Amino acid sequence: MSNFSIPLVADGSPSAVGRYGYFAVVIALLVALFYVGFIVTTDNTNLATTNGLWKTPSVSAWEHGGEAPPDSGGLLYFPAYGHLARLFPDRLMQYAAQAPVVTFRKMAILNGIFGGLASGLVFFLALRFSNSLPVACLVTLAHAGAGFVLLNSVNSEDIIPAYTFFLGATVCFFEYLFLNRVWLLLVSALLFALAMLFHWTTMPPGLAAFAAVVILVLCRTRSGFLIGAAWLFLFACAVQILSLLIFPRLHIPIWALLYPAKGARAGGWVGLSLEKIQYLIIGIGNYFCGANNDANYQTGFQGSHLRFVILSWVYFVPTLGASFVTLLSKRSAPALKYLAVFAIVLLATGEAGAFYSQPQDPQMQIQPMFATVAGLILIGSRYRFWRPTVRRAIGAGFLAIALANGVSNVVWLRAGRGGDSRSLTDLHELESLFPWSTTVIVCHGFEGWTTWQFVVARKGDSQAFLDRSIQLARPFTTTRGISGQEAAVDIKSQIDGALAKGLRVVATPLWTETPEHFVASLTTVTEESRARVYDGVLRNSYRLGRKWTTGEGPFVELLPAERAPGK
């Protein structure tokens, strides 16, 4: 193991890492400062998703000295972010509308820091493989400004720390292959264990990608088997030890960590269906440009959203093609072939997992689409062999593209500035119009305001929240394979039960939208045919009473179908 290494550079020129490697720290700091500045000045930690906000009560519990039940899909996330959140005084987080809890802002700040570290790691990896400072800078710029990298680094979602640990594991793994320092193999396994324990979904694609590299190594030396076995053993040990250190009383076995209960119980539209192809196109098509989390395929293929999809695919195809060309070319250096196979397998495995669950989701796309970054590095590895005039022209052109894309994504996301403050204002309005003690609200379940109600108004009390909230998407997200008819019966029983208790029932969006729009909004959790049945059964089951226009859209009162208002 200690005698194995791969050639550093093809032409024998001095290693750029030795001269410029420390730039990675500078770049990580600069990018992190930019992300944090964006977070503070934008005042919207829920861009494209409120998943991070949903987790605020659990993180806040750890932050304030308590404990929350562990998330089997991200065992270390709650305790780690809870302890790290203590580094930021609450008074510094009241930079916009005053909020009774500011943990969600601290989570976004931490994501900005991790996002900066991710770009620093990308710079180091690009510098190592391309042996060129300009190439490393261009690749890093493209990565830092890419839509989903930027998005997940400035909102309160939970994927970016796991993604950063995955990048750290990747850098250390390849550094071991370059420098034959066994301690790098140990660090790589430890960092990958942290990635998995922060977000379980990063494990399957990562394991497949590392395994693919080991198989290629086996073609050159029998040491490859020992390298792979040692890395896997160290990874498993690190996972078990870390879980015991954080949750010593639980004694979670290794197999329950590698296949958590959360994955086994997953509901929603989990499975393979040709209908998901449109969302796969949208998911890949927003990674580089746009950063939209389109939960409605109709909007994903309209207007500026369609333009973003096209531009992202224009970026995706040649970068992926570079990996295939490198892998198949007999003239490619072994090091470049290892990176190419890593990228191809990472993408294939990651997109298969995304297609099985939620292919349009930014957190499902950020890791597999790292393959495009690897593709850029492979293209850049030929940079120094081009003629000076060609090199300058292509470099200037790509610099313009990367800058334009980054600026465009920043401007696009900045359009949502002030979102957190507006949501707090709208929450107060909804609380006054629809008192929680006398009203049940029927909602989609994906609206941002429902998350604010859970976190701020209900203070993270799940039971109290669900007692007064009927979520139309919930039957599909909690019961795998449920039919549209069964889901409608479930919702009807909840609405009828609330009416029987004398509670006022107000609703949005099904009864305030067209059938086409509502059905399309459910196609990320079930097939369109089931959504149409669901819509058809519910839509005519109740009559409408009073109507309200609020900052969060229209609401209507639901009354039993057999009794018209005033009769």
C-alpha positions as CSV (number, residue, x, y, z in Angstrom):
1,M,0.0,0.0,0.0
2,S,2.7,2.5,0.9
3,N,4.7,1.7,-2.3
4,F,1.8,2.4,-4.7
5,S,1.4,5.8,-6.4
6,I,0.2,7.2,-9.7
7,P,2.1,9.7,-11.9
8,L,1.7,13.2,-10.7
9,V,1.9,15.0,-14.0
10,A,2.3,13.8,-17.6
11,D,5.0,16.2,-18.7
12,G,7.3,16.2,-15.6
13,S,6.8,19.9,-14.9
14,P,7.0,21.1,-11.2
15,S,3.9,20.4,-9.2
16,A,1.6,23.4,-8.9
17,V,0.3,22.1,-5.6
18,G,3.7,22.7,-4.0
19,R,3.7,26.3,-5.1
20,Y,0.0,27.3,-4.9
21,G,-1.7,24.7,-2.7
22,Y,-2.1,27.2,0.1
23,F,-4.3,29.2,-2.2
24,A,-7.0,26.7,-1.4
25,V,-7.3,28.1,2.1
26,V,-7.5,31.7,0.7
27,I,-10.2,30.7,-1.8
28,A,-12.2,28.8,0.8
29,L,-12.2,31.9,3.0
30,L,-13.1,34.3,0.2
31,V,-16.0,32.2,-1.0
32,A,-17.3,31.6,2.5
33,L,-17.3,35.4,3.1
34,F,-19.2,35.9,-0.1
35,Y,-21.8,33.3,0.8
36,V,-22.2,34.7,4.3
37,G,-22.5,38.2,3.0
38,F,-25.2,37.0,0.6
39,I,-27.1,35.3,3.4
40,V,-27.1,38.4,5.6
41,T,-28.1,40.9,2.9
42,T,-30.7,38.6,1.2
43,D,-32.6,37.7,4.4
44,N,-34.0,34.5,2.9
45,T,-32.6,31.3,4.3
46,N,-35.4,29.3,2.6
47,L,-34.6,29.8,-1.1
48,A,-36.2,27.1,-3.1
49,T,-36.9,24.9,-0.1
50,T,-37.9,25.0,3.6
51,N,-36.4,21.6,4.4
52,G,-33.8,23.3,6.6
53,L,-36.4,25.3,8.4
54,W,-38.3,22.1,9.3
55,K,-35.2,20.9,11.1
56,T,-34.7,24.1,13.1
57,P,-36.5,22.8,16.3
58,S,-34.3,19.7,16.5
59,V,-31.1,21.7,15.9
60,S,-32.2,24.3,18.4
61,A,-32.8,21.7,21.0
62,W,-29.1,20.6,20.8
63,E,-28.0,24.2,20.6
64,H,-29.6,25.0,24.0
65,G,-28.3,22.0,25.9
66,G,-31.1,19.5,25.2
67,E,-31.4,16.6,22.8
68,A,-33.7,15.8,20.0
69,P,-34.5,12.4,18.6
70,P,-31.7,11.5,16.1
71,D,-32.4,11.5,12.4
72,S,-31.4,8.0,11.1
73,G,-30.7,9.5,7.7
74,G,-28.3,12.2,9.1
75,L,-27.3,11.0,12.6
76,L,-24.7,13.7,13.3
77,Y,-26.4,16.6,11.7
78,F,-28.6,17.7,14.6
79,P,-26.0,17.5,17.3
80,A,-23.2,18.9,15.2
81,Y,-25.1,21.9,13.9
82,G,-26.6,22.4,17.3
83,H,-23.2,22.7,19.0
84,L,-21.8,24.8,16.1
85,A,-24.7,27.2,16.3
86,R,-23.5,28.2,19.8
87,L,-20.6,29.9,18.2
88,F,-22.9,32.7,17.0
89,P,-24.7,34.9,19.6
90,D,-28.4,35.3,19.0
91,R,-28.1,39.1,18.9
92,L,-25.9,38.9,15.8
93,M,-28.6,36.9,14.1
94,Q,-31.4,39.5,14.5
95,Y,-30.1,41.3,11.4
96,A,-33.6,41.5,9.8
97,A,-37.1,41.0,11.2
98,Q,-37.0,40.0,14.9
99,A,-37.6,36.3,15.2
100,P,-38.3,34.3,18.4
101,V,-35.8,31.7,17.2
102,V,-32.8,32.4,15.0
103,T,-31.3,29.0,14.7
104,F,-32.3,28.8,11.0
105,R,-30.1,31.8,10.3
106,K,-27.2,30.2,12.1
107,M,-27.7,27.0,10.0
108,A,-27.5,29.1,6.9
109,I,-24.3,30.8,8.1
110,L,-22.7,27.4,8.8
111,N,-23.8,26.3,5.3
112,G,-22.0,29.3,3.8
113,I,-18.8,28.4,5.7
114,F,-19.0,24.7,4.5
115,G,-19.8,25.9,1.0
116,G,-16.6,28.0,1.1
117,L,-14.6,24.9,2.2
118,A,-16.1,22.9,-0.6
119,S,-14.8,25.4,-3.2
120,G,-11.4,25.3,-1.5
121,L,-11.3,21.5,-1.9
122,V,-12.4,21.8,-5.5
123,F,-9.5,24.2,-6.1
124,F,-7.0,21.9,-4.6
125,L,-8.3,18.9,-6.6
126,A,-8.2,20.9,-9.8
127,L,-4.7,22.1,-9.1
128,R,-3.5,18.6,-8.5
129,F,-4.9,17.1,-11.7
130,S,-4.4,20.0,-14.1
131,N,-1.1,21.3,-12.6
132,S,-2.3,24.8,-13.7
133,L,-3.2,27.7,-11.5
134,P,-5.5,29.4,-14.1
135,V,-7.4,26.1,-14.7
136,A,-7.9,25.6,-11.0
137,C,-9.2,29.1,-10.5
138,L,-11.6,28.7,-13.5
139,V,-12.9,25.4,-12.3
140,T,-13.4,26.8,-8.8
141,L,-15.3,29.8,-10.1
142,A,-17.6,27.6,-12.1
143,H,-18.2,25.4,-9.1
144,A,-18.8,28.2,-6.6
145,G,-21.3,30.0,-8.9
146,A,-23.1,26.8,-10.0
147,G,-26.8,27.1,-9.2
148,F,-27.2,24.2,-6.8
149,V,-23.9,24.7,-5.1
150,L,-24.7,28.4,-4.5
151,L,-28.3,27.6,-3.5
152,N,-27.3,25.0,-0.9
153,S,-24.6,27.2,0.5
154,V,-26.9,30.2,1.2
155,N,-30.1,28.5,2.4
156,S,-30.7,26.4,5.6
157,E,-30.9,23.0,3.8
158,D,-28.8,20.2,5.3
159,I,-26.9,18.7,2.4
160,I,-23.9,21.1,2.0
161,P,-21.8,19.8,5.1
162,A,-22.1,16.2,3.9
163,Y,-21.2,17.3,0.3
164,T,-18.1,19.1,1.7
165,F,-17.0,16.0,3.7
166,F,-17.5,13.9,0.6
167,L,-15.2,16.3,-1.3
168,G,-12.7,16.1,1.5
169,A,-12.7,12.3,1.3
170,T,-12.3,12.5,-2.5
171,V,-9.3,14.8,-2.2
172,C,-7.6,12.7,0.4
173,F,-8.2,9.5,-1.4
174,F,-6.6,10.8,-4.6
175,E,-3.8,12.4,-2.6
176,Y,-3.1,9.0,-1.1
177,L,-2.9,7.5,-4.6
178,F,-0.6,10.3,-5.7
179,L,1.7,10.4,-2.6
180,N,1.4,6.9,-1.0
181,R,0.9,8.4,2.5
182,V,-1.2,5.9,4.4
183,W,-2.6,8.5,6.8
184,L,-4.4,10.1,3.9
185,L,-6.3,6.9,3.3
186,L,-7.3,7.0,7.0
187,V,-8.5,10.6,6.7
188,S,-10.4,9.9,3.5
189,A,-12.3,7.1,5.2
190,L,-13.0,9.3,8.3
191,L,-14.3,12.2,6.1
192,F,-16.5,9.9,4.1
193,A,-17.9,8.5,7.3
194,L,-18.8,12.0,8.4
195,A,-20.4,12.7,5.0
196,M,-22.6,9.6,5.4
197,L,-23.5,10.4,9.0
198,F,-24.5,14.0,8.0
199,H,-26.6,12.9,5.0
200,W,-27.0,9.2,4.3
201,T,-27.8,9.7,0.6
202,T,-24.1,10.6,-0.1
203,M,-23.0,7.1,0.7
204,P,-24.2,4.9,-2.2
205,P,-22.8,7.1,-5.0
206,G,-19.6,7.8,-3.1
207,L,-19.0,4.1,-2.4
208,A,-19.6,3.2,-6.0
209,A,-17.2,5.9,-7.3
210,F,-14.4,4.9,-4.9
211,A,-14.9,1.2,-5.7
212,A,-14.7,2.0,-9.5
213,V,-11.3,3.7,-8.9
214,V,-10.1,0.7,-6.9
215,I,-11.1,-1.7,-9.7
216,L,-9.0,0.4,-12.1
217,V,-6.1,0.3,-9.7
218,L,-6.4,-3.5,-9.6
219,C,-5.6,-3.5,-13.3
220,R,-2.2,-2.0,-12.5
221,T,-1.3,-3.7,-9.2
222,R,-2.5,-6.2,-6.8
223,S,-2.2,-3.6,-4.1
224,G,-5.5,-2.3,-5.3
225,F,-7.4,-5.0,-3.4
226,L,-5.6,-4.2,-0.2
227,I,-6.2,-0.4,-0.7
228,G,-9.9,-0.9,-1.2
229,A,-10.3,-3.4,1.7
230,A,-8.4,-1.2,4.1
231,W,-10.3,1.9,3.1
232,L,-13.7,0.1,3.5
233,F,-12.7,-1.3,6.9
234,L,-11.5,2.1,8.1
235,F,-14.8,3.7,6.9
236,A,-16.9,1.1,8.7
237,C,-14.9,1.5,11.9
238,A,-15.2,5.3,11.7
239,V,-19.0,5.1,11.2
240,Q,-19.5,2.9,14.2
241,I,-17.1,4.8,16.5
242,L,-18.6,8.2,15.7
243,S,-22.1,6.9,16.3
244,L,-21.1,5.5,19.7
245,L,-19.4,8.7,20.7
246,I,-22.4,10.9,19.9
247,F,-25.1,8.5,21.0
248,P,-23.5,6.1,23.5
249,R,-26.8,5.0,25.0
250,L,-28.4,3.9,21.7
251,H,-25.8,1.3,20.6
252,I,-26.8,1.6,16.9
253,P,-25.4,-1.4,15.0
254,I,-23.4,-0.7,11.8
255,W,-26.0,-2.3,9.5
256,A,-28.6,0.1,10.8
257,L,-26.3,3.0,10.0
258,L,-25.5,1.8,6.5
259,Y,-29.2,1.3,5.8
260,P,-31.1,3.6,8.1
261,A,-34.8,3.1,9.0
262,K,-35.5,6.4,7.3
263,G,-34.5,4.9,4.0
264,A,-36.5,1.7,4.6
265,R,-39.6,3.6,5.5
266,A,-39.4,6.2,2.8
267,G,-42.8,7.1,1.4
268,G,-43.7,9.4,-1.4
269,W,-43.2,8.5,-5.0
270,V,-40.3,6.2,-4.3
271,G,-39.7,3.9,-7.3
272,L,-38.9,3.9,-11.0
273,S,-41.4,5.5,-13.4
274,L,-41.0,7.0,-16.8
275,E,-42.9,10.0,-15.7
276,K,-39.9,11.0,-13.6
277,I,-37.8,11.6,-16.7
278,Q,-39.2,15.1,-17.0
279,Y,-38.0,15.9,-13.4
280,L,-34.6,14.3,-14.1
281,I,-34.2,16.7,-17.0
282,I,-35.3,19.6,-14.8
283,G,-33.0,18.5,-12.0
284,I,-29.9,18.2,-14.1
285,G,-31.0,21.3,-16.0
286,N,-30.9,23.5,-12.9
287,Y,-27.6,22.5,-11.4
288,F,-25.5,25.0,-13.3
289,C,-28.0,27.7,-14.2
290,G,-31.1,28.7,-12.4
291,A,-31.0,26.7,-9.2
292,N,-34.8,26.2,-9.3
293,N,-36.5,23.5,-7.3
294,D,-39.4,23.0,-9.6
295,A,-42.0,20.8,-7.9
296,N,-44.3,21.4,-10.9
297,Y,-43.0,20.1,-14.2
298,Q,-45.2,22.7,-16.1
299,T,-43.2,25.6,-14.7
300,G,-39.9,23.8,-15.2
301,F,-40.4,23.9,-19.0
302,Q,-41.7,27.4,-19.3
303,G,-40.1,30.9,-19.8
304,S,-36.8,31.6,-18.0
305,H,-37.0,28.2,-16.3
306,L,-36.7,26.5,-19.7
307,R,-33.8,28.7,-20.7
308,F,-31.9,27.6,-17.5
309,V,-32.6,24.0,-18.3
310,I,-31.2,24.3,-21.8
311,L,-28.1,26.2,-20.7
312,S,-27.4,23.7,-17.9
313,W,-27.6,20.8,-20.4
314,V,-25.3,22.7,-22.7
315,Y,-22.8,22.7,-19.8
316,F,-23.5,19.1,-18.7
317,V,-23.0,17.3,-22.0
318,P,-19.4,18.3,-22.9
319,T,-18.2,18.0,-19.3
320,L,-19.6,14.5,-19.1
321,G,-18.2,13.7,-22.5
322,A,-14.7,14.7,-21.4
323,S,-14.8,11.9,-18.8
324,F,-15.8,9.3,-21.4
325,V,-13.2,10.5,-23.9
326,T,-10.5,10.4,-21.2
327,L,-11.5,6.9,-20.0
328,L,-11.5,5.4,-23.5
329,S,-8.4,7.2,-24.8
330,K,-5.2,5.1,-24.8
331,R,-3.1,8.2,-24.5
332,S,-4.7,9.4,-21.2
333,A,-2.5,9.3,-18.2
334,P,-3.6,6.8,-15.5
335,A,-4.4,9.6,-13.0
336,L,-6.9,11.1,-15.4
337,K,-8.5,7.8,-16.1
338,Y,-9.1,7.3,-12.4
339,L,-10.8,10.7,-12.1
340,A,-12.8,10.0,-15.2
341,V,-14.2,6.7,-14.0
342,F,-14.8,8.3,-10.6
343,A,-16.9,11.0,-12.2
344,I,-18.9,8.6,-14.5
345,V,-19.8,6.1,-11.8
346,L,-20.6,8.9,-9.3
347,L,-23.0,10.4,-11.8
348,A,-24.6,7.2,-12.9
349,T,-25.2,5.9,-9.3
350,G,-26.2,9.3,-8.0
351,E,-28.7,9.9,-10.8
352,A,-30.1,6.4,-10.4
353,G,-30.8,7.2,-6.7
354,A,-32.2,10.6,-7.6
355,F,-34.5,9.1,-10.2
356,Y,-35.7,6.5,-7.6
357,S,-36.7,9.3,-5.2
358,Q,-36.8,13.0,-6.2
359,P,-34.7,13.8,-9.3
360,Q,-35.5,17.5,-9.3
361,D,-34.4,18.1,-5.7
362,P,-31.2,20.2,-5.4
363,Q,-29.9,18.1,-2.5
364,M,-30.2,15.0,-4.6
365,Q,-28.3,16.5,-7.6
366,I,-25.4,18.3,-5.9
367,Q,-23.2,15.3,-5.3
368,P,-23.7,13.4,-8.6
369,M,-23.4,16.6,-10.6
370,F,-19.9,17.0,-9.2
371,A,-19.1,14.8,-12.2
372,T,-19.3,18.0,-14.3
373,V,-16.6,19.6,-12.1
374,A,-14.4,16.6,-12.7
375,G,-15.1,16.9,-16.4
376,L,-13.9,20.5,-16.3
377,I,-10.8,19.4,-14.6
378,L,-10.1,16.8,-17.3
379,I,-10.6,19.3,-20.0
380,G,-8.3,21.7,-18.2
381,S,-5.7,19.0,-17.8
382,R,-5.0,19.5,-21.5
383,Y,-4.8,23.3,-21.1
384,R,-1.0,23.6,-20.9
385,F,-0.6,21.6,-24.1
386,W,-2.6,24.0,-26.2
387,R,-1.0,26.8,-28.2
388,P,-0.8,30.1,-26.3
389,T,-3.3,31.9,-28.5
390,V,-5.8,29.1,-28.2
391,R,-5.2,28.8,-24.5
392,R,-5.8,32.5,-23.9
393,A,-8.9,32.6,-26.1
394,I,-10.5,29.5,-24.5
395,G,-9.5,30.7,-21.0
396,A,-11.0,34.1,-21.5
397,G,-14.2,32.7,-23.0
398,F,-14.8,30.3,-20.2
399,L,-14.0,33.0,-17.6
400,A,-16.7,35.1,-19.1
401,I,-19.2,32.1,-19.1
402,A,-18.4,31.2,-15.5
403,L,-18.7,34.8,-14.3
404,A,-21.9,35.4,-16.2
405,N,-23.5,32.3,-14.9
406,G,-22.5,33.0,-11.3
407,V,-23.8,36.6,-11.5
408,S,-27.0,35.4,-13.2
409,N,-27.6,32.9,-10.4
410,V,-26.9,35.4,-7.7
411,V,-29.3,37.9,-9.3
412,W,-31.9,35.2,-9.7
413,L,-31.7,34.1,-6.1
414,R,-31.5,37.7,-4.8
415,A,-35.0,38.3,-6.3
416,G,-36.3,36.4,-3.2
417,R,-34.6,38.9,-0.7
418,G,-36.5,39.7,2.4
419,G,-38.4,36.4,2.2
420,D,-37.8,35.5,5.8
421,S,-39.1,38.8,7.1
422,R,-42.1,38.7,4.8
423,S,-42.9,35.1,6.0
424,L,-42.9,36.2,9.6
425,T,-45.3,39.1,8.8
426,D,-47.6,36.8,6.8
427,L,-47.5,34.3,9.7
428,H,-48.9,36.9,12.1
429,E,-51.6,37.7,9.6
430,L,-52.6,34.0,9.2
431,E,-52.6,33.5,13.0
432,S,-55.0,36.4,13.4
433,L,-57.3,35.4,10.6
434,F,-57.4,31.7,11.4
435,P,-57.0,31.2,15.2
436,W,-55.3,27.8,15.9
437,S,-57.8,26.9,18.6
438,T,-60.8,27.1,16.3
439,T,-59.5,26.5,12.8
440,V,-58.1,23.6,10.8
441,I,-56.1,24.6,7.7
442,V,-56.0,22.3,4.6
443,C,-52.8,23.0,2.7
444,H,-50.6,21.4,0.1
445,G,-47.9,20.6,2.6
446,F,-45.0,22.1,0.6
447,E,-45.8,25.8,1.2
448,G,-43.2,27.8,3.1
449,W,-45.8,29.3,5.5
450,T,-46.7,25.9,6.8
451,T,-43.1,25.4,7.9
452,W,-43.1,28.8,9.7
453,Q,-46.2,27.8,11.5
454,F,-44.6,24.6,12.7
455,V,-41.3,26.3,13.8
456,V,-42.5,29.7,15.1
457,A,-46.2,29.5,16.0
458,R,-46.2,25.8,17.2
459,K,-42.6,25.9,18.5
460,G,-41.8,22.6,16.8
461,D,-44.6,20.7,18.5
462,S,-45.4,18.1,15.8
463,Q,-48.6,16.8,17.4
464,A,-50.1,20.3,18.0
465,F,-49.2,21.2,14.4
466,L,-50.8,18.1,12.8
467,D,-53.9,18.5,15.0
468,R,-54.8,21.7,13.1
469,S,-53.1,21.1,9.7
470,I,-54.4,18.7,7.0
471,Q,-51.7,18.3,4.3
472,L,-52.9,17.2,0.9
473,A,-49.5,15.8,-0.1
474,R,-49.1,13.8,3.1
475,P,-51.0,10.6,2.2
476,F,-48.6,10.2,-0.7
477,T,-45.4,11.1,1.2
478,T,-46.2,8.8,4.1
479,T,-47.8,5.7,2.4
480,R,-45.9,4.2,-0.5
481,G,-48.1,3.1,-3.4
482,I,-51.3,4.6,-2.0
483,S,-54.0,5.1,-4.7
484,G,-55.7,8.4,-5.5
485,Q,-59.0,7.1,-4.2
486,E,-57.4,5.9,-0.9
487,A,-55.6,9.2,-0.4
488,A,-58.9,11.1,-1.0
489,V,-60.7,9.0,1.5
490,D,-58.0,9.7,4.1
491,I,-58.2,13.5,3.6
492,K,-62.0,13.5,3.5
493,S,-62.1,11.7,6.9
494,Q,-59.8,14.3,8.4
495,I,-61.9,17.2,7.0
496,D,-65.2,15.6,8.0
497,G,-63.8,14.9,11.5
498,A,-62.8,18.5,11.9
499,L,-66.2,19.8,10.8
500,A,-68.0,17.3,13.1
501,K,-66.0,18.9,16.0
502,G,-67.4,22.3,15.1
503,L,-64.0,23.6,13.8
504,R,-63.8,26.0,10.9
505,V,-62.0,24.4,8.0
506,V,-60.2,26.8,5.5
507,A,-58.3,25.5,2.5
508,T,-55.7,26.2,-0.1
509,P,-54.6,25.3,-2.8
510,L,-56.8,22.6,-4.3
511,W,-60.0,24.7,-4.0
512,T,-58.3,27.9,-5.2
513,E,-56.4,26.5,-8.2
514,T,-57.3,24.9,-11.5
515,P,-57.3,21.1,-11.6
516,E,-54.3,21.1,-14.1
517,H,-52.1,23.2,-11.8
518,F,-53.0,21.2,-8.6
519,V,-52.5,17.9,-10.3
520,A,-49.1,19.0,-11.7
521,S,-48.0,20.1,-8.2
522,L,-48.4,16.6,-6.9
523,T,-46.4,14.9,-9.7
524,T,-43.3,14.9,-7.5
525,V,-44.9,12.6,-5.0
526,T,-47.2,10.4,-7.2
527,E,-48.2,9.5,-10.7
528,E,-50.3,12.0,-12.6
529,S,-53.1,9.5,-13.0
530,R,-53.4,9.0,-9.3
531,A,-53.2,12.8,-8.7
532,R,-56.2,13.3,-11.1
533,V,-58.3,10.7,-9.3
534,Y,-57.4,12.4,-6.0
535,D,-58.3,15.8,-7.3
536,G,-61.5,14.7,-8.8
537,V,-62.8,13.0,-5.6
538,L,-61.9,15.9,-3.3
539,R,-62.8,18.9,-5.5
540,N,-66.5,18.3,-5.5
541,S,-66.8,16.9,-2.0
542,Y,-67.3,20.3,-0.3
543,R,-68.9,23.6,-1.0
544,L,-67.1,26.9,-0.6
545,G,-68.0,29.6,1.9
546,R,-66.1,32.7,2.9
547,K,-63.0,33.7,1.0
548,W,-59.9,35.6,2.2
549,T,-57.0,37.2,0.3
550,T,-53.8,37.1,2.3
551,G,-50.1,37.7,1.7
552,E,-49.7,33.9,1.2
553,G,-52.5,33.7,-1.4
554,P,-56.2,33.0,-1.4
555,F,-57.9,30.9,1.3
556,V,-61.5,29.6,1.2
557,E,-63.8,28.1,3.8
558,L,-64.9,24.5,3.3
559,L,-68.5,23.5,4.1
560,P,-70.3,20.1,3.8
561,A,-71.4,19.5,0.2
562,E,-75.0,18.8,1.3
563,R,-75.4,22.2,3.0
564,A,-75.0,25.4,1.0
565,P,-74.0,28.6,2.9
566,G,-77.0,30.3,4.6
567,K,-79.4,27.3,4.3
